[in-house]
Amino acid sequence: MCGIAGIVGKSPVNSRLYDALTVLQHRGQDAAGIVTAVDGLVCMRKGQGLVRDVFSQQDMLELRGNIGIGHVRYPTAGGDNVSEAQPFYVNAPYGIVLGHNGNLTNATELADVLIREERRHLNTSSDSEVLLNVLASELQRVGTPRVTAADVFAAVSALFRRCRGAYAVVAMVIGHGILGFRDPNGIRPLVIGQRETAKGTEFMLASESVALDMLGFTQVRDVAPGEAVFIDEAGRLSSQQCVATTRQAPCIFEYVYFARPDSIIDNVSVQRARMRMGDRLAEKIRRERPDHDIDVVIPVPDTSRVAALQLAQGLGIKFREGFIKNRYIGRTFIMPGQEERQKSVRSKLNAIDLEFRNKTVLLVDDSIVRGTTSAQIIELAREAGAREFDTSCFSGKYITGDVTLEYLERLQQERSDAAKARRRSGGSLRVVRGV
């Protein structure tokens, strides 16, 4: 999970990209980066940490130009060091920078071909750098001295034939324009917005519509699965469907957890999706446990709150806030290690005894991925005096497109604490699933 943004403006875009990344900070807290361009000069600043910590006032002054892209990162693949902060840059052809949200499932095979057959150099273990080099290689094959939209679309069409997995991308071809595209399954989101100014029309690409809203852009539409859009430096927008066979298969976690509730993805309100998940979960509980003795529904902050409230209304029982959240602790799902996640849950949440003591509690969470957070939360509920409790989560199956079970297992191994350490150095639970 990452957040991406790109702007072709009529005035400097540095502060607007900063604001966009701040709005998208929930999508990644490991690293942030902005690249702008002016008169063929690339201006880049990226580093580890939150957006507010990466960019100084001097950095912002040096990010000059009316065109640029930005990225916030959570490392689902590759390492978690500063060298893998995005956007990535390659100098040929033309000079290209790229920000990627997603995961390539055939990155290892692609990297081998790039190195052995296409004589390209990869400096990191990031699949995003692989994706950039595939794009650069294909643009080199079809490119002309002056890049056209047709050149870009031909390169993306070739990329689609080679790359498997999830990828929503913004890229800047220096001196020419900004490119955005989305994998043929539409797994990761990408939206287009525009804004009219006295100097002309400005365009923006972003992971979520909330970034457009915050900057005063009107959402035009979502980039379709398998589609590419190109906005040249003059502000002319072109688009093309670059693959014949597509499907709408968004990752369910976008609606369950990743996205902000005030975003709209593929014409679906995230808020409304979560409300419907709560409705479905209430229906399932009524059907399977009509004689339940639940006293109160308590959400696990924050993303489960909408579904939990809808669930409580559907069951006709009380809804209470039973956990107080320390908002200065990051999202535990994107903490880099198991030990850090376990410590973080305890420091992030505190149970209110009044809401738990001698009650049968239904805890509602958005999802269970590793179980780390759930185990710690259950312990907090026990200590607060809950008589009995169930834990419900409202997410369903999440394997989409060509993301295979084998790939997910390999990804889990790569994200283990032991694997991350190597890269740095050289209770009982009943679950009711809805949807």
N, C-alpha and C positions, 0 to 999 in steps of 0.2 A: 504494500500500500504506500503510495506517494501522492503528492500534490503537484500539479503542473499548471503553468500559466504562460501566456505569450500575448504581447500587445504590439500592434502596428499603429502608432499614433501620429498626431500632428504636433506634438509637443513632447518634452522629455518624459520617459516612461519609468524612470528609476523608482520614484516614490510610489507610483501606482503598482508596480510589480512587488515592491516591499509590502504594501497593504494587502495585495492579493495573497501573498504567501502567508501573511499573518492570519488571514481569514481561513486559509487552508492548513493551518498549523496542526489541526487535529489529525491530518493524514500522515504526518511524519514529524518526529521531533529529534531525529538523530543528526540531521545535517540540512543545510539550506544553501542555495546559490542563485545568483542573478548574473546574466550576461546581457550586455547591450552592445550596440554597434553604432559608430558614427564615422562617416567618410572612410569606410573600409577598415577602421581600427576596432579591434575587439576589446571590450572592457569587461573584465570578469572578477567576481568576488564570490568565493564559496568557502564554507568551513563547517565544522561540527558544532552542533548545538541548536538552540531555538533561533528563530529569525531575529529576534531582538538582540541576541548575543553575538550573532555572526557579523552584522553590519553596523559599522560605526558611521558617524556623520561624515568623516572623510571618505569612507568607502562609497557612500551615496553620492558625494560630489564627483567622484571619479567614474561612476557608472553613467556615462553620457550617451545621449542618442535618443531618437524617437522610436526605436524598435528594440525589442528584447524579449527574453524568456526567463522564467524562474522555476525553481524546483525545491520542494521539501521532501526529505527522504526518511523512510523507515526501511532498514536493510533486510528484506526478505531473501535476498540472494547476494552472494559476494560477501565482502567483509564489512566492518563497521568503522573504518578509519577514514581520515580526511581525504585520502587519495580517491575514494569512491564517492565523494560528494559530487552532486550533479549541479548544473549541466556539464556534460563531457564535450570536449573540443577535438576536432581533427582538422588539419590544415589543408588537406587535399581530398577532393577537388573543391575549389572556391573558398574553403573555410566553412565548416559546419559545426554548430553546437546543438546538442540534443538533450532533452529531458524526457524521461520515460516513467510511466506508471504501469506496473505489471510484472510479469515473469515470463521469460522464454523457457519453454520446456525442452528445446533442443539446442540450448546455448553451447553445450560442450562440443557437439558435432559441428556447429557453425564456426566456433572458434578454431577448431582444427583445420577446417577448409580455408578460413581467412588467413591463417598463419602459413600453412603449407602450400596452398595453391594460389592465393591472391597476394601473397607477400605483404600482408598488412601486420602491423605491430599492435599488440594489446598490452596495456600497461597495468591492468587490474583484473580481478576475477569477476567483475560485474557483468551481468548479462546485458545491461544497458549500453556498455561500451561495445559489446558485440553487435548490438542492434545498430548503433551509430556507424560502425564500420561496414556492416552490410549495406546500409543506406548509401554511404560514401562510395562503396565499390560499385553499386548499381548506378549511381548518378554519374560516376566516372565513365561507365560504359556508354551511356546515352547522352551525356551532357555536351553542350555547345559552349562557345566562349561566353555567351550571355544566356543564363539559365531562363528557360521558359516554363510556364505551367505544364506544358506537354512533357517536357523533360522530367519534371518532378513526378508527374503522375506515372510515367513509364518506369521510373526508378522504384516508386512505391509498389507498383504492380508486381515487379520482379521480387521485391522484398516480401510481399505477401506469399509468393510461391515458396520462399525459403524459410520463413520464420513461423514457428508454431508457438502457441501459448497466448498469453494475455498482454496486450500492449496498447496503451493510449499514449500518443507521442506529440510533443511540440518540438520543432527544430527550426533553427534559423540558418539560412544560407546567406553568408555575409555579403552584403551589398546587393542582395536580390529580394529577400522577403522571408516570411515565416510560413512554415508548413505544419499541418496537423493531420494526424491520421489515427485510425482505430482498427483493431484487429477484426477479422471477418466474423467473429462471434460476438463482438460488442461487449466483451467481458468487463472492461474498465471504461468509465464514463469520460466524455469530452464534449463540451458545449461551446457554441459560437455566440458571441454577442457583438453588438455594434452601438456606437454613440455618435450623434451628430454634433459637430462643433463649428465654430465660425470659420475654421480653416479647412473643414471637410470631414469626411466620415472616418472614424477610428474603429478598428476591429480588435476583438479579444478572444482568445481561446483559454479555457480553464477546465479543471477537473469537475467543478461543481458550479451550479448556477449562482450560489450564494456569493461567489467572488465577483461575478458580473454585477449583481445587485449592489454590492458594497461600493463599487467604483462607478456606478451610474450608467452601466451598459445595459441595454435591452437584450434579453435573450432572443436570438433569432431561431435557433434550433439546436438539436444534438447533432454531432457528427455521426453519420450512420455507420453501422458495422461495415468494414471493408471500404470505407470512403476516405478520400484524402481531400484536404482543402489547402489552397495556397493563396496567401495574401502578399502581393508584391509591395515594395517600399512606397509606391505611389498610392497604395490603399485599394488596389483592385483585387477583388476576391474571385477565385475560380475554384471549382470543385469537380470531382469525378469519382464515380464508383469504380474501384480499381480491381475488383475481384467479382467473378460471376456468381458464385454461390456464397450466400451469407445466412446468418441466423441471429436472432435476437436472444442472446443467452447471457444477460448480465450476471455478475457475481452477486449472489444473494446477500453477501456481507455488506455490500454498499447500502442496502436498505436496512439491514439489521443493525449495523454497527459503524461502518466506516464514515458514511456521509452525515452531514449536519441535517437535522430535521427540517430546516427551512430551505433545503435544496430540492430541486426538481430534476430527476434523472430519467431520460427516455420518456418524457411526458408523464412521469409518475411522481407525485409528491411523496417524499420520504416520510413526512409526518403521517400522511394518510395510509401509506403502506404499513407503518408500525401500528396504527390504530386497527387496521384490518387483521394484523397478526394477533393482536390482543383479543379481538372478536373470535377468531378461529380457535384460539387457545381456550377461551371460555366455553365455546361450544364443545370442545373435546372433553373438558373437565366435567361439564354437565352430563355428557353422554357416558363417560367411563366411570365417573365417581358421583353419581347423583345424590348419594348420602354423605357427601363430604361434611366435615365439621370445621371448616376453615373459619377462623375468627377475623383475620385481617390479611390484606394483600400488601406486601412491602416490596418496592422495587430496589434493585441494586443500581445506584446512580452510575451514569446519567441516562444512557441511551435506552434503558429498559423502561423508563418512567412512562412514556406515552402508551406503550402496550399494557403495562401494569394497570394504569388508570382505566383503560378501556376494558380490561379483563375484570377488574373489580366491579365496574358498572354492570357488565354482563352477568356476573354472578350475584349481584345485589348484596355485596358485602363491603365492609369498610376498606378504604385505601389510606394508608399512613406512610409517612416518610420515617423510616426506622434507622437510616444510616446518614450520618453527617459526613460530608466529603471535604477533605483538604484540597482545595483547588490548585494548590501550588505543587502537587505531585502529578507527574505525567500519566498518560493512559497506560495501565499495567499491561495490556496486550502487546504494546510496542516497546516494553522494557527489553533490553538486549539479553538478559540472562535470567535463568530460573531463580537463582538466589535473590537477584534484585527484584524480581516480580513478587516473590513471597514477602520480602521486607516491605515493598511498596504498598501492598494491600493493607497491611497493619497500620502503616503511617498515613494511608490515604482515607480509610474509612473508620468511623467510630460508631458503635451501635448505641441507640437510645434505649436504655433498659425499660422505660415506661411502655414502649411500644411492643416489647417482646415478652415481658414477664408473664408467665403462666398462660400464654396464648398459643393457639394452633395457628401457625404462620405459613402463608404461601409466599415464598421468596420468588420474585420474577427477575430473571436475568435475560439479556438479549441472546446469549449464545454460550456454549461451552466449547472451548478450543483445546486448551491443554489441561484444564481442570485445576490449574494452580490457584486462580482467583477464587473459584467456587469452593475449594476446600478451606481456604482461609476465611471466607465469608460465613460458611457453615459454622466454623469454630466461633466466630464472633457472635452469631445468633445463639449458639449454645450458652456461651458465657453470659449473654444478656438475659437468660432465663426463659427462652422459648420452651413451651411444654412439648410441642411437636411441630415439625415443619416439613414441608415439601419444597423442592426447588423446581421451578418450571422455566424453560427457555422457549422462546417463540420462533427460533430459526429451524429451517429444514435442511434438506440436502443442498450442498453447495458446490459439487463438482460440475463444472460447466465446460462446454466446448471440447477442446482436445487436451484439457488438463486431466491427466490420467491419475489413477490411484497410485501407481508406481512413482510418478513424479512427486506427488504429495508426500509419500513416504521418504523419498530421497531428500526432499526439501526439509522435512522434519529432522532428519539426521544432520543436515548441514546447519540447521539452526540450533542444534543442541549446545549446551554450555561447553562440552568438551571440544566440539568442532570450532566454536568461537575462540576458545582458549588457544587452540592450535594455531588458528589464523593470527591471533594477536602476537603469539610468540614466534614466528616463522610460519475422609470419614464415610460412612455409608451414605448413599445419596439416591433418592428416587427422582427420576427426571421425567417430566411430562413434556413432550415435544409437540409443538403446534405446527401448523401449516402443512 
